[in-house]
Amino acid sequence: MRLFLVLFALVLPVFGFSVSPDSLKYVDAADFPVIGKGFTDTQTRYERLPSALESTTRPPVWNLSKNCSGMAIRFRTNSTVIAAKWEVTGDVFMNHFTMTGIKGLDLYCLKDGKWQFVNSGRPKAKSTTAVIIQNMTGDEMEYMLYLPLYDGLKSLEIGVEQNALLDGPAINSPKTGHPIVFYGTSITQGGCASRAGMSYTNILGRMLDREIVNLGFSGNGQLDLEVAEAIATIPSSCIVMDCVPNVSVAQMNEKYHKFIELIREGQPETPIIFVETILFPHRHFDQHVFKLLNEKNATLKRIFDERKKGGDKNIYYVKSDKLIGNDQEATVDGVHLTDLGFKRMAENLYPVLRKRMIKN
């Protein structure tokens, strides 16, 4: 008992007194702007595809579109405490992916013009109430709360002190209106970032100070043409094609040109970035994987060259050789990325996007 009291006395000055979540006021996040939505006509607020696609797209794509990846709530407050109440729709569990990444929240603050990580909202169950940060100064500041990468949201409330200001943002950051749209796979969706802010698309959103729309569908970035038609309606500053890991060579030959052509019908001048599949570390041992990755990337380069020769001048190509580094240490399972892998991928795509995206 004496040892416990000594340890408590040592810890208390560092962490201060804990705030009870029940002592706070909670406001529905629907009262604040959500960024990262490409479409307004979704079935519920925190979904990624238009409701009309339910009857036309494949069920796995539709179900994955109900995950919130890429979305964030923007608000400002002078509260010394920020908490959240949220309920996810699926209560997803995976054996290679943290709960904070799958169904947690991730809070950032705008400081000196840059978005800085504050803390994560760690999920406890399907429904969670949690204090994210406390003991702050009480200065009015801008915040961004990233939503879960691999689960949906049934409800979300933001908690602050009873008498604190809680309002919409006063600063347009990340800049909204002409987002960067990413189309792709589980890696694009954010698997397996330790928390939502560390997916490469969200990292790039902060680096470029630009809203992003994440249309990554785990295992299902398979060039579904109705998704291309939907992308064509988003007034984008740039479109990133990162779907090669999910498609076969046959699918690429059959649908890649058509997918781009459908986008071009709505966005004839928008820059489109073709990204090769990352080079999975286990290719050094699995000879089938080694051959398949090379075939897919060679097919993508041929399709890119054909489009260039056909007159599509505003397309660009990113090779995979440096995307996640060469030390083979950037994945969880040989395929999906750790935070290290996502950071490297963002840093390698950043100069391409900064140079090519339309500066709206």
N, C-alpha and C positions, 0 to 999 in steps of 0.2 A: 504493500500500500504506500509506504514512504517513497519507494522508487517511482511509482506511478505519479505521485504528486510532484516529485522533482521533474519528471519528464514533462508533465503538463505545464509546469511553470516555465520550462524552457521553450516549449512550443507556442504558448499563448502569445508572447510578444510578436512572434513572426506572423501568426495567422489571425490574431485578434478574435473577437467574439463572433460566433456564427449567427447569422440572421435567420430567423424562422421564415420559410417560404410563405407560411400562412399569414404573416404580418403585412404582406405586400398587397398592392392593388394590381389587378391583371386586366389587360385590355386585349381584345381580339386582334390578332395580327392583320386581319382583313381591313382594319382601319388605316393601314400603312401600305406604301407602295411595295409591290413585289417586282423584282427585276429578274431577268432571265427567262421570261415567258415569251415564246415566239408567237403565240396565238391567244386571242381573247375569248374565243368561243369553245372553251373546254368544259367538260361536264362539271368539274369542281375547280376551285381556285388553283390548287397545287398540282396540276397535271400538265403534260407536255405536248399533247397532240389535239387537234380540233375534234370536237365530238362527232362530226360527220364521218370520221375515219373508222369509227367503231365497226361499221358494217362492211368496210372495204379492206382494211389491213388485216394481216395475219394475227390471230389471237395472242401469240407471244409478244409481238410488237406492241399491240394495244395494251396488254397488261403491264409491260415495262414502261409505257408512256405515263403510267400513273405514279411512277417514282419521281421524286422532286429534283433530281440532279441538275445543278446549274442555277437553281432559283435561290433568291435571298430576299429577306425583308430589310427595307431601309427605314431607319428612324433616328430620332435624336432625343436625348434626355439629359437631365442634370442629376439624376438619381445616383446615390452612392452604391446602390445595389441593382443588379439586373438579374432577373430570373425568368424562367419560362415554364409553361405547362403545355405539353403536347401529347397527342395520341397518334400513333402510326397506324396505317391500315393493314399491313401485312405481318408485322412483328417478325421480320426476316432474320434468320440466323445462318451464318456460314462459318466453316472451320478454318478459313484462311483470311478473314476480313474482320477488322475490329468493329465492335458495336457502335463506337463513336462515328465511324465512317459510314456504316450501313444506315443507322437510324438516329444518329445524334445530331445536335445542332452545333454551330461553330461561329463564335462571335468575334468580330473585328471592329476596330475603332480607327477613325481617320485622324492621324496625328501628323502635323507638319506636311500635309499633302499626300501622305502615304498611308495605305491600309496596314494596320498592325494587329497581329493576333492578340486577343484578350484571354479567352479561355473557351473550353468546349462544354456543351451541355451533354452530360453523359446519361444515356438512357438506362432506366432500371427495369422496365417492362414495356408492355404495349402502351401504357399511359405513364407519363413521368412528370413530376414537378421537381424542379431543381434550381438552386441558386447557381448562376454561372460565374458571377464576380461580385465582390463586396469590398467594403472599406475604401472606396474611391473618393476623390476629392470633392465631388459635387459640382464640378464644372460642367457646363453644357457641352456635349460632344456628339459627333455623328457616329452612328453604328450601322453595321451590316451583319445580319444573322443568316448564315448559310443554312439551307435546309438539307434533309437527309439525301444521301447519294443513291441508296438502293432500297428505299421504302417510300411509301406515300404518307401523306398527312391527312388525317380526318379532322384535326383541329389544332390550333396553335394560339397561345396567348403569351404576351410579354408582361413580366412583372417588374414593378418599380416601387419605390417608397410612396406612401399614401399621398404626400403633398408634392411629389416631384412632377416636373414637366415631362410629358411623353407625347411627342408630336412627330409629324412627317419630317423628312430631311430638308435642310435649307440649302444643301450643296448637291449639285448633280454629279455624283461620283459613285461608282463608275458611270461614265456618260451613257445615257440611254438614247434610244431613238433609231439607231442604225447598228444593231448588234453584230458581233461575229458569230456565225452559226457553225457549229461542229456536228458533223454526221459520222457515226461510227459504231464502235463495239463496246464491250464491257470496259475496256481500258479508257475509252472516251467517256463512258458514263461515270468512271471514277474508281473502278476496282483495281487495287485494293488500298486506297488511301486511308491513313489512320484516322483522318477526320475530314469533313467536307471541304474545308478551305484548301486542302492539299491535293485535290485532283488537278491535273495539268490545265484543264480548261479554266478552272477558278483561279489558279495561279496567274494564268495569262490575263484574265479579266482585270486583276489588280495591277499587273505589270504595265498593261496597255491603257489602264483606266477606261475600259470599255465594257459595256454590258455584253455578256455572252449568252447564247442559247445552246443548251446541250441536248442534242438529239443522238446520244449514244444509247444503244439498245443491246444489253448484254447477250452475246451469242447470236444476235439477230440484226446486225448491221449488214443486211444481205441485199441491198440495192432495191428495196421495195419501191416501186415506181410511184405509188400514191404518196409516199413520203417526199419524194422529189417534187411532186406537184405542190405539196404543202410548203416545202422550203422556198419554192419559187415565189410565194406570196409574202415572204418576210423581207422588208426593205433592208438588206444586209450591207454592212461595210466590207465583209469578206466571208467566204464559205470555205471551210476546211473539210476535206474528204479523208477520213481516217478509218475506212471500213475494211481494208484488205485482209486483216486477220480472220474475218468472219465469212469471207466469200471464197468459193472455189475458183479455179482458173476458168472453168466452164461458165460459171455465173458472171464472172467479169467479162468474158467475151460476149455473153448474151445480153447483159443489161447495163454495163458501165456507160457506154456511149449514150444510150437512151436516157439514163438517169441524168446525165449532164445536160442533154438536150432539153429535157423537161424543165430543168432549172433555168436554162438560158431563155426559154420562152417568156419567163417572167422577169429575168434579170440578165439581160444580154451583155452588160458591161461589168458586172460585179466580179472582182477577182476571186478565182477558185484555186485553192491550194491542194494539189495531189500529194498525199503522204504515204510513203512506203510502209509496209508492216515492220514493226520493230523486230530486231533480230533476237529471238528467244535464246537465252543462254544454253539451254539443253540441246540446241542444234549441234553443238560440238560433239555430242555423244549419240543423239538420235539421228541417224542418216536420212530417215524418211522426212523428218522435220527440216533438216538442212536443205534437202532437194526441193521440198514444197515451198519454203520461204523464197528461195531463189527463183522458182518458177513464177510465183505470184508477183514478186517485184519486177521481174522481167516483163510480165504481161502488163502491169501497170505502166511501165515506161513506154512500151509499144503503143498502148492506148493513148497516152499523153502525146507522144510524137505524132500519132495519126490526127489527133485533134488540132495540134499546132499546124500541121500541114494543111488541114482543112479550113484554116482561117480563124480559129479561136485563139486570139492573141493574148487574152487576159487570164491565162492559166499559168500556174507555176508548180514546180516540182521540188519535193523535199526527200532526199535520200535517207536511208535508215542507218547508215554506218556509224553515225555519231549521236543518234537521237537519245539513247539512254546510257551512253558511255560504253567502254570496252573492257571493263573489269569484271563483267558478269555478276555484279552485285546489286542490280537495280530491281530485282523482282522478288515476289513472295514465293512463287511456285513455278518459276521458269517462264511464266507468261505475264501475269498481272503485276503491276508495278507497286513498289514501296514508295514512300514519300521521296526517297532519294531518286528513284526512277522518274517520278512525276516532275520533280524540280528540274532534273536534267532535260526532260522532254520540253518543258516550258521554256527553259533558257535557250534551247536550240531552235524552237519555233518562233521565239520572240522577234529576232531581227527580220525574219521573213515577213511576219505579220505587220510589224511596225512599218516596214517599207512598202508593202503592197496594199494594205487595207485602205479603203476610201476614207479620207479625213473629213467626215461630216461634222 
